């Protein structure tokens, strides 16, 4: 879906123009590509609607935004999806406020409250059962590294041996490159992960630039391969 263009005959900024400026700012801030895609999915339809209604970013009101939220709420979208659209609209309008393009809009109580999801945490007994079904040093190392450090599947897949520091006592230092938000960070894993990696390391080639986790074809283990470890 294309972004609506600014009317060259008027000096007014359209919502399409506001979206492009917001998107460019978020791109310059190195927001993750997935987040940028969600901005497009949620904000471009709103900008089309607002410009078709003749709404002006410089005078946008709570009632006008609420009309669009009501349209979404009456569709077959889930509350969480409507909430996502609303939160991104709020982010764009607040950006416009900081840029002097939009007034302050009160979003309090405007968005539906999605049901809270209770996070399911692994218990020690769950981990013991999971590890009991690991039939390779690699699988055990993958599970323990992810569990103890909190890194994501893509981050685990991208690890090279140079990213691991075994020298600190009792912990393993892991340098995560281009993680969430396309940012680098350092995280830690405890001795179980460190021992599992050391045992796995002895079974494969492990130059500093080599991937840590290899597939059975001796290539970098991808996120689908990591998924298969857990499913197995």
C-alpha positions as CSV (number, residue, x, y, z in Angstrom):
1,X,0.0,0.0,0.0
2,X,1.5,3.4,-1.0
3,X,1.7,6.4,1.2
4,X,-0.7,9.2,0.3
5,X,1.1,12.2,-1.2
6,X,1.1,15.8,0.0
7,X,-1.1,18.1,-2.0
8,X,1.3,20.5,-3.7
9,X,-1.3,23.2,-4.1
10,X,-1.5,23.6,-0.3
11,X,1.0,24.4,2.3
12,X,-0.6,22.0,4.7
13,X,1.2,18.8,5.9
14,X,-0.9,15.7,5.2
15,X,-0.8,12.6,7.4
16,X,1.0,10.9,4.6
17,X,3.8,13.4,4.9
18,X,3.8,13.1,8.7
19,X,4.2,9.3,8.3
20,X,7.1,9.7,5.9
21,X,8.9,12.0,8.3
22,X,8.2,9.7,11.3
23,X,9.4,6.6,9.3
24,X,12.6,8.4,8.2
25,X,13.3,9.4,11.8
26,X,12.8,5.8,13.0
27,X,15.0,4.5,10.2
28,X,17.7,6.9,11.1
29,X,17.4,5.7,14.7
30,X,18.2,2.2,13.4
31,X,14.9,0.6,14.5
32,X,14.7,-3.0,13.5
33,X,13.3,-3.8,10.1
34,X,10.5,-5.9,11.6
35,X,9.4,-2.9,13.6
36,X,9.5,-0.6,10.6
37,X,7.3,-3.1,8.7
38,X,4.8,-3.0,11.6
39,X,4.7,0.8,11.4
40,X,3.8,0.5,7.7
41,X,1.1,-2.1,8.4
42,X,-0.5,0.0,11.1
43,X,0.1,3.6,10.1
44,X,-0.4,3.7,6.3
45,X,-4.1,2.7,6.5
46,X,-4.7,5.3,9.2
47,X,-3.0,8.0,7.1
48,X,-5.1,7.0,4.0
49,X,-8.2,7.2,6.2
50,X,-7.3,10.5,7.8
51,X,-6.3,12.2,4.5
52,X,-9.5,11.0,2.9
53,X,-11.5,12.5,5.8
54,X,-9.7,15.8,5.3
55,X,-8.2,15.7,8.7
56,X,-5.3,18.0,9.5
57,X,-2.3,16.9,11.6
58,X,-2.0,20.4,13.1
59,X,-5.6,20.1,14.5
60,X,-6.0,16.4,15.1
61,X,-8.2,15.7,18.1
62,X,-8.8,12.8,20.4
63,X,-12.3,12.4,19.0
64,X,-11.0,12.0,15.4
65,X,-8.5,9.4,16.4
66,X,-11.2,7.7,18.5
67,X,-13.4,7.4,15.4
68,X,-10.7,5.4,13.6
69,X,-10.2,3.2,16.7
70,X,-13.9,2.5,16.7
71,X,-13.8,1.5,13.1
72,X,-11.0,-1.0,13.9
73,X,-12.8,-2.2,17.0
74,X,-16.0,-3.0,15.0
75,X,-14.0,-5.0,12.5
76,X,-12.9,-8.6,13.1
77,X,-9.6,-7.6,14.5
78,X,-8.6,-8.8,18.0
79,X,-8.2,-6.3,20.8
80,X,-4.5,-6.8,20.9
81,X,-4.3,-5.9,17.2
82,X,-6.4,-2.7,17.7
83,X,-4.2,-1.8,20.6
84,X,-1.1,-2.2,18.4
85,X,-2.6,0.1,15.7
86,X,-3.5,2.7,18.4
87,X,-0.1,2.6,20.1
88,X,1.7,3.2,16.8
89,X,-0.7,6.0,15.9
90,X,0.1,7.5,19.3
91,X,3.8,7.2,18.6
92,X,3.5,9.0,15.3
93,X,1.3,11.8,16.7
94,X,3.7,12.3,19.6
95,X,6.5,12.5,17.1
96,X,4.5,15.2,15.3
97,X,4.0,17.0,18.6
98,X,7.7,17.2,19.2
99,X,8.2,18.4,15.7
100,X,5.6,21.1,16.1
101,X,3.2,19.5,13.6
102,X,0.6,18.0,15.9
103,X,-1.1,19.1,19.1
104,X,-1.0,17.0,22.3
105,X,-3.6,14.2,22.1
106,X,-4.8,12.4,25.2
107,X,-4.9,8.7,24.4
108,X,-5.8,7.7,28.0
109,X,-8.7,5.2,27.9
110,X,-8.9,5.5,24.1
111,X,-7.4,2.1,23.3
112,X,-8.9,-1.3,24.2
113,X,-7.2,-3.2,26.9
114,X,-6.0,-6.5,25.5
115,X,-6.1,-9.5,27.9
116,X,-2.9,-9.9,29.8
117,X,-0.9,-13.0,28.8
118,X,0.6,-14.9,31.7
119,X,4.2,-15.7,31.0
120,X,5.0,-19.4,31.3
121,X,8.4,-19.9,32.9
122,X,10.4,-23.1,32.8
123,X,10.7,-24.8,36.2
124,X,13.9,-26.7,37.2
125,X,11.9,-30.0,36.6
126,X,11.0,-28.8,33.1
127,X,14.6,-28.1,32.3
128,X,15.7,-31.4,33.7
129,X,13.2,-33.3,31.5
130,X,14.1,-31.3,28.4
131,X,17.8,-31.9,28.9
132,X,17.2,-35.6,29.6
133,X,15.9,-35.9,26.0
134,X,19.0,-34.2,24.5
135,X,21.0,-36.8,22.6
136,X,23.9,-34.6,21.5
137,X,26.3,-32.2,23.0
138,X,25.1,-29.5,20.5
139,X,21.5,-29.7,21.5
140,X,22.2,-29.5,25.2
141,X,24.5,-26.5,24.6
142,X,21.9,-24.7,22.5
143,X,19.2,-25.1,25.2
144,X,21.4,-24.2,28.1
145,X,22.9,-21.1,26.4
146,X,19.5,-19.8,25.4
147,X,18.0,-20.6,28.8
148,X,20.7,-19.1,31.0
149,X,21.6,-16.1,28.8
150,X,18.1,-15.2,27.5
151,X,19.3,-14.7,23.9
152,X,16.9,-15.2,21.1
153,X,16.9,-17.9,18.3
154,X,18.4,-15.5,15.7
155,X,21.0,-14.3,18.2
156,X,21.9,-17.9,19.1
157,X,22.2,-18.8,15.4
158,X,24.5,-15.8,14.7
159,X,27.0,-16.7,17.4
160,X,30.7,-17.2,16.4
161,X,33.3,-18.6,18.7
162,X,34.9,-15.1,18.9
163,X,31.7,-13.9,20.5
164,X,32.3,-16.1,23.5
165,X,34.6,-15.3,26.4
166,X,35.3,-18.3,28.6
167,X,37.9,-16.5,30.8
168,X,35.7,-15.1,33.6
169,X,35.3,-17.5,36.5
170,X,31.9,-19.1,37.0
171,X,30.3,-17.3,34.0
172,X,30.4,-17.2,30.3
173,X,30.4,-13.8,28.6
174,X,28.4,-13.7,25.3
175,X,28.7,-10.8,22.9
176,X,25.5,-10.5,20.9
177,X,25.9,-8.6,17.7
178,X,23.0,-6.8,16.0
179,X,20.4,-8.2,18.5
180,X,17.0,-6.7,19.2
181,X,16.8,-3.2,17.9
182,X,19.9,-3.9,15.8
183,X,22.0,-3.2,18.8
184,X,25.1,-5.0,20.3
185,X,25.1,-6.1,23.9
186,X,26.8,-8.4,26.3
187,X,25.0,-11.0,28.3
188,X,26.0,-13.8,30.7
189,X,25.4,-17.5,31.1
190,X,26.2,-19.6,34.1
191,X,28.5,-22.6,34.5
192,X,26.1,-25.2,33.1
193,X,26.0,-23.5,29.7
194,X,29.8,-22.9,29.9
195,X,30.5,-26.6,30.6
196,X,28.1,-27.7,27.8
197,X,29.7,-25.4,25.3
198,X,33.2,-26.6,26.3
199,X,32.1,-30.3,25.8
200,X,30.5,-29.4,22.4
201,X,33.5,-27.4,21.3
202,X,35.7,-30.4,21.6
203,X,33.7,-32.3,19.0
204,X,33.8,-29.7,16.1
205,X,36.2,-27.3,14.3
206,X,36.1,-24.1,16.3
207,X,38.2,-21.3,14.7
208,X,37.3,-17.8,16.1
209,X,35.3,-16.9,13.0
210,X,33.5,-20.2,12.8
211,X,29.8,-20.5,13.7
212,X,29.3,-21.9,17.2
213,X,26.4,-24.1,16.4
214,X,26.6,-26.3,13.2
215,X,23.9,-28.2,11.4
216,X,24.5,-31.8,10.3
217,X,25.7,-30.4,7.0
218,X,28.4,-28.5,8.9
219,X,26.8,-25.2,8.1
220,X,25.6,-22.5,10.5
221,X,22.5,-23.8,12.4
222,X,19.6,-21.6,11.5
223,X,16.5,-20.7,13.6
224,X,14.5,-23.5,12.0
225,X,17.2,-26.0,13.1
226,X,17.0,-24.5,16.6
227,X,13.2,-24.9,16.6
228,X,13.6,-28.6,15.6
229,X,15.8,-29.2,18.6
230,X,13.1,-28.0,21.0
231,X,10.3,-29.9,19.1
232,X,12.4,-33.1,19.1
